Amino acid sequence: MDVISDLAESIVTTRYENLPRQAVKIAREFIVDTIGVGIAGSGSAGNNAIIELLHEWGGQPESTVFVHGIRLPAPEAAFANSLLIHSADYDDTDDRTATHTNVCALPAALALAEKLHCDGKAVITAVALGVDLTCRLALASNLFHGWHNTSTVGIFGAAAAAGKTLGLDRIQMVNALGIAYSQAAGNRQGREDGAMTKRLQPAFATRAGVVAALLAQRGVTGARNVIQGQWGLFRLYRDYRRKYEPDQWAALLRDGLGTRFEGVNLSAKPYPCVRCAHAPIDGALELAAKHDLNPEKVMEVIVGTNERVLDTAGKPFAIRTDPEVDAKFSIPYVVAVALSKRKVTLADFKEEAIRTPALAALAAKVKVVLDPEFRGSRSVVGPVKVKVKMSDGRELATRVELARGHLQNPMNERDFANKFRECVMQSAIPIAEQKIERLLRLLNRLEEIADVGEVIQLTA
């Protein structure tokens, strides 16, 4: 029997009361963080056109879109909110696989929970299960590196969260995951080309996951052997340069199933850009503060890292069709920001800031190179080396072992609260401070809320 049956059984039978306290705590923290990030994403260039198109299409007013306050059919609201969440590139990451998780699971659960008037415990449970499945698949599937993990496996997390919210039985859940598999996609080319599709791919996956669950509820069937089958995920999507070990990978999926929830291993982002740029930012901030650096006196900056980081964000900074995407995926740009401003915030990724001549000049002095010590490493969170050469001949250097936000270098409660408030201040439509504070209070006791619609409607 395909391992998907065991996964579906666990999703269907797990109740809020079965979740370990730590799993509930972390799920709630990231629900708060992710909603804040979604509010911030409303200010990203280009998103208004997409939201307006969804509004034009209309449909049943079932679920709320963050900030804009419009109500759309649940799949479309889930699509819109996922788009907003991923736009700021400030959402959670599983550092082991560089996969974002709540961006698919949370909007899928929220859209249906609002429609069905579910309570907060139901949302926490659905999200914890959707995130757990996403993480497990990303860890076990050995996907070819050209896939965009967040979308390719995130669709299963969205379907699981949506199906749990709908109350699907085991057979329906297997079908929902099978229907989701028929749509599993997402690749790295959008990121490579600096296109908005980078933020759209998780949204496509989220909507598809919600639709999959709704179809399964109505008796539509999907493939049943979607993981270990002849053309299942393990075989079809795998990296062919690596050994094919389906039994071992299936064992990873089953390990601790229903008792260990992988959401507890997520990292929060302290900076709104690609995760692999965080360790270089940490190094640049450390040097700028320790030596009181004058950015005008910087002659050259060298960031030493591994091939994966170099390939993802190490190219010389250049503005193409979407300045925000170009900046968020550029180590030279974010290091320049860190050295010159001694912080990296959402405001630094607005087009007017990105086009600042002084920042462009400093970014041109930043070189990202392969350090022989890190050759072959797949880590996106360090170690990295940062060296700054000054005009007076000094060479200042530091080494960052683990980026801030990692489980072993975590953000604290104050960091999370400050991040949330920073995010809501970037809302495309201002939200009253009183409403923001009420939203934060309700989210922090989400398990006590009888109808999550009360919470979601405060985001607009």
N, C-alpha and C positions, 0 to 999 in steps of 0.2 A: 504493500500500500504506500502511495506517495506520502511524503512527510507533510504535505499540505493538510492532510486529514487531521494529523495531530495538532498542527498549528491552529486549524479552525476549531477543533474541540476545545483547546485551551482558551481561545478568545471567547467562545460562546459560554463556557461554564464559569469563567472567572468573574467574580462579583467584587464590588468595592471593598467588602469586608475581607476579601482574600488578599488585597494589596498590602504589602509591608508598609509600615509607617513612612519609611524613608522614600519609598516609591511614590507615595501620595504627596509627600512634602516637595519632592523634586518636580513631580508633574505639575503641581500647583505653581511653583516658582517659575517654571518655564512657560506655563500658560500666561502668567502675568507678563513675563518678559516678551513673549511672542506677540501678544496683543499690543503692547507698547511699541514694538518694532513695526507692527502693521500700521499703526497710526502714523509713525514717522514716514513710512513708505508712501503715504498718500502725497507727499511733497515731491516725489521723484518725477523727473521730467518724462513726459510721454504717457504717464498713467491716466491722466484725465481723458485722453482720447479713447482709451480702452473702456473705462468706466462709462463714458457717454454712449459708446456703442452698445454695451450691455443694457443700459437704460433704454435706448431706442428699441431694442429687441423686446423688452418688457417681459410679460409672463405673470404667473401667479406670485403675489407679494408674500413670499414665505419667510425670507431670511434677510437680515440687515447687512449692508456693506459698510465696513468701518468708515468713519469720518463723513462720508457722503450721505449716509442715512437712508439711501434708497433701498427698497425692498424688492428682491428678485426671487425667482425660483431657486430652491436650495442649491442645485448644482452650479448655477451662475453666481450666486453669492459666495459659495465656497471658492470658485475660480477667482473672483475679484479679491477676496480677502487673502488668498494664498499669494496672488500677485503683489499685493501691498506688503505683505510680510517679507517677501524675498527681495523686494526692490532696494531696500536700504542695505542689504548684505550685512545685517546686524543680528541675524537669527542664529539659534543654537547650532552646534556642530558636534558630531561624534568624531573626535580627533583621530580615532583609530582608522577610520575609513574616509574622512573628509566628507561626511554625509550630513545634510541638514534633515531634521526629522519632523519637528512640530509644524513646519511650513505646509506639510500635506495632511498630517493627522488632525491638527487642531481645527482648521477651517472646515474640514469635512464633518467633524463631530459637531461643531458649533452651529453650522447651517441647519442640520437636521434636528439638533436639540432645540433650537429656537422654534422651528416649525412644529415640533411635537410637544413643546413646553416641558422639556426634561429638566431634572434638577442638577445641581452642581456635582453631586457624586457620580451621576451617570456620565457627565462630561469628563471628569477626571479619569474614570475607569476606561472609557473609550479611548482617550488620548494616550494613557499609559500603555494600553494594549497596542494601539497603532504605532506608537514610537518604538515599543519593544520589537514588534515584527520588522519594522524598517531596519533597525540596528542589526537584528539577527541575520536578515537577508544580506545586508551589506557586508557583514563580517564573514559569512559562510559562502557566498556565491562566487567569489573569485572572478568578478566581472572584468571584461576587457576594459582597459583604461580609457577608451574613447567614449564609453557610456557616461552619462551624467547620473551618478548614483542617486542623488536626491530625487530625481524624477523616476528613474528606472526601477528602483525598489520602493520609492516613496508612494507610488500608486497602490501598492499592496497595503501600506500603512493607512492610506486614505480609505481604501475599501474596508479594511478591518475596523477602523474607527467608525465609519459610516454604518457598517453592518451591525456593529455592537449597539450603536445608538438606536437603530431600527428594531433591535431584538431578534435578529435572524437566528434560525436554528442551525445545527451543524451542516446539514446538507445545503441549505441556502448560503451559508458562509463559504463553503467550498466553491459553490457556483460563483459567488461574488468575487472571490479571489481568482477564479478561472477566467471570468469575464474581464477582470482587471488585467490579467496577464496578456490577453489579446490586444491590449493597448499599451503595454509597457514600452517606453521609449525614452528619449532624451539623450543628447550628445553634447560633446564639449566644443563643437564648432562655433556655436553662438558666442561662447566666451572667448574663443580664439579670435573671432572677428569683431569683438566689442559690440555685439548686437543685443537688442532688448530681449531676444528670445531666451537669454540666460535666465531672466527673471520670470519669463512666461512658462518655461518648461515645468516647474513644480505646479503652477496653476493648472496647466493642462492635465497633469497627473491627478491633482486633487479633484477636479471636476469629473474626470473619468472614473475615479474611485467611488465617488458618490453615485454616479449613474450606474456603475456596476452593482452596487448594493441595492439600489432601487429596482433594477431589473431582476436581480436574484430574488427579491422579496415577492415579485410577481410571477415567479416560476421559470424564468429564463435560465437556461443551463450554460455552464462554461466548461472548459476542459478540466479534467479531474486530476491529471498528472502533470501539474504545471511546474513542478520543481525538479523531479527526478525522471520525468518522461523522456521518450525518444527525442522530442524537441522542446523539452522543459528548460527552465531558466538556467540550471546548472550547465547543461550541454551547449545550448544555443548562444548564450550571452557570455560565455567564459572567455578568459584570456588563453588562447591556444598555445601560448609560449610556456604555459605552466602545466604541471601534471594534473590530469583529470582524476579527481578523488571524490566522487559523488557520495559514497557511504560516509566518508570522513566529514564532508560538508553537512550532510543530513544530521550527523551526530551533533555537530555544532549547533544546528537549529534546535535540536531537542534538549540540549544541555541546560538544565535548570529551568525548563519551560514551566511557567505557572508559579514559580517560586522566586526566581531572580528576574527582575525587570531591568532591561538594559538602559532605560532612560536615566537611571542613576549615574551612568557613565558619561553623560553629556557635558560639554563645556559651553560656557557662556562667552559671548564676544564682547570684549571691552572697547573694540574699535569697529566702526562700520565699513569694513572692507574684507577682502578675501582672507581667510584664516591664515594662510601661509605667510601673509605679510605681517602678522602680529608680532612674532619674535623679532624681526628687524625693527619694527616700531619700538618695541621695548628697549632694544639696544640703543637706538638713536635717542630716545627720551632720557635714558640713563646718562649717556655721554653729554647731552645738552645741559642737563641739570648739574651734573658733577663738575663740569669744567666751565660752566657759564658761557657756552659757545656763542660766538657771534656768527650767524650764518653767512654774512658777507665775507668772512675770513676763511671759509671752507674752500679748500682747493679740490679735494676728491674724497669720495666715500666709497668704500668697498665692502660689500655684503657677501660673505662666504656661506654657501648653503649646499643643498643636494640637487640632483638632477630634476626631481619632481617639482620642487619649489621654483627652480630656475625656469623650467618649462612653463609653469603656470603663471608666474607674475614677474619674471626676471628680465624681460625685454626692456630696451630703452623706452622711456615714456614718450608716447605720441598720442595726440588727440585725433580721433577718426570720426565716425558718425555719431557716437554717443559718448560725450565727455565723461559722464558719470561712471559708466561701465569701464571706460579706459582708465580712469583714476583709481577706481576701487580694485582693479586687477594689476596695479603697477607698484611694485616695491620701490622703484626710484621716486615716484610721486609721494607715496605716504611717508617715506623716510625724509624727504625734503620738508614735508609738512611738520613732522615731528621735530626736526632740527630747528626750524624757523619759528614755530608757534609753541613748542613744548607741550603740545596736546594734539590729539587727532579726534575730531568731532564730526557730526553730521553736516555741519555748516561748511566743512572743507571739501565737500563733494557736490556743492552747488556749482553750476557752470561758471559763474562769475569768479568764484574762488579758484577753480581749476585753471582758468585762463590767466591768472596773475603772472605777469612776466618774471617777477623775482622767483616764484616757485618753479616755473619752467626752467629757469637758468640753474637753480640749485639741483633740480631733478636730473638735469643733463650731466651733472657731476657724479651721480650715483651709478656705480657699476655693480651688477649682481653676477657673481662668478661661482663656478663649481669649486668647492674646497675639497681637496683630495681626501681629507679626513672623513667627509660626509658622503663620499661616493657610494652609491647603492642604497642609501637610506631612503625609506618611503615616508618618513615623518614630515608632517606639515607644521609642526609646532616647535621645532628646534631639535638639536642645537643649531645655532647660527653664530657667525662671527661678524662684528661690525667694526670697521676701522675708519677713522676720520683723519685726513691729512689737512693741517692748517697752514695758512700762509706764512706763519712764523717758524715753520719747520717742525712743529710738534706732530706726533702721530699718536692719536688717542684710540684705544681699542677696548672692546669688551666682548664677552661671550655670553649668550643667552641660552640656557639649557632647556627651559620650557616656557613657552609663551604664557602670558597672564591669561587667566580664565580657565586654564587646564585644571583638572581635578587636583593635581599636586601643587598648583599655584592659583588657587581659586579667587574669584570675586567675592566680596562679603556683602552682607545685607545692605549696607549703605551704598555700595557700588551699584547694586541692582536698583535701589530706589532712585539714585541719581540718574541712572541710565533711563529709567522709565520716564522721569520728568523731562529729561533732555529730548526723548522721543516725542512726547506729546506736544512739546513746544514747537516741533517741526510739522505739525499737522497742517495740511493744505487749507483746511477751514478751521479757524481758531475754536478751541473747545474751552468753555468757561472753567476757571480754576476749581470752582465748587464742584462741578460735575466730574472733573478729573480726580479730585480727592475722594469723592464717593465711589467712583469706579475702582480706584485702587483699594479702598477698604473692602468692597464687595469681593473683588478678585482674591484678596488675601484670606478670605473665609469662604471660598467658593463652595466647599462641601456643605455649607449651611444654607445655601440658596435653593429655594423651592422651584424657581423657574428662571433659567439662564437668560431668557429673553430680557429680563429686567437689567441684566448686566450688559448684554450686547448693545442694547439701545443707548447706553451711556457713552458708547464710543463715537457717537455722532452728535 
